[in-house]
Amino acid sequence: MINQLRADFYRQTHTLGHYLLLILVILFSIVVVYSKQVGGVMVSAPVDVLERLSTVPWTLLSGIRGLTISSSVLMYAFISIFVMVIGYEFSQQTYKNTLVSGISRSGFIIAKFVTMLLDIFMQIVIFFLAGILTGMALGRSVGTSWTNLFGTTLLTALIVLSSLALYSAWPLLF
């Protein structure tokens, strides 16, 4: 299974689609923080949070909050990670070679799922870091301590990862 993970990560780092998705995520983060316009796919938005974000001057912390609300749009972009990780094996018809090489089917699926989780986590962390760097470039204040900002960012990234990973990887679960 370790060799399968290594092969998948090697293939990811040599795939143009991986870098195009990374550029798309960074650009989306920059646009949200620069324009101070948040939104996403949601059933009902917490009106007080949206009003507060639209009326107060933005800090780096409010940028993280805005990015969190907007992160639901990323689930559509992260479907491409599923296609890149799983689809390659089936488009090249190399899944038979992988399964015959000694890895079990469950090991194959677990390796693919772990690859997707790590790819999605990396993209989410870069999404939030691009927002922080954009806010810093615009001269916005931190809004809290740096420790609290990075703690909030990491916790938010993990929460977004759990929701987006389950959505992106649901075909592997069933």
Order of alpha helices (4+ residues) and beta strands (2+ residues): alpha-alpha-alpha-alpha-alpha-alpha-alpha-alpha-alpha-alpha
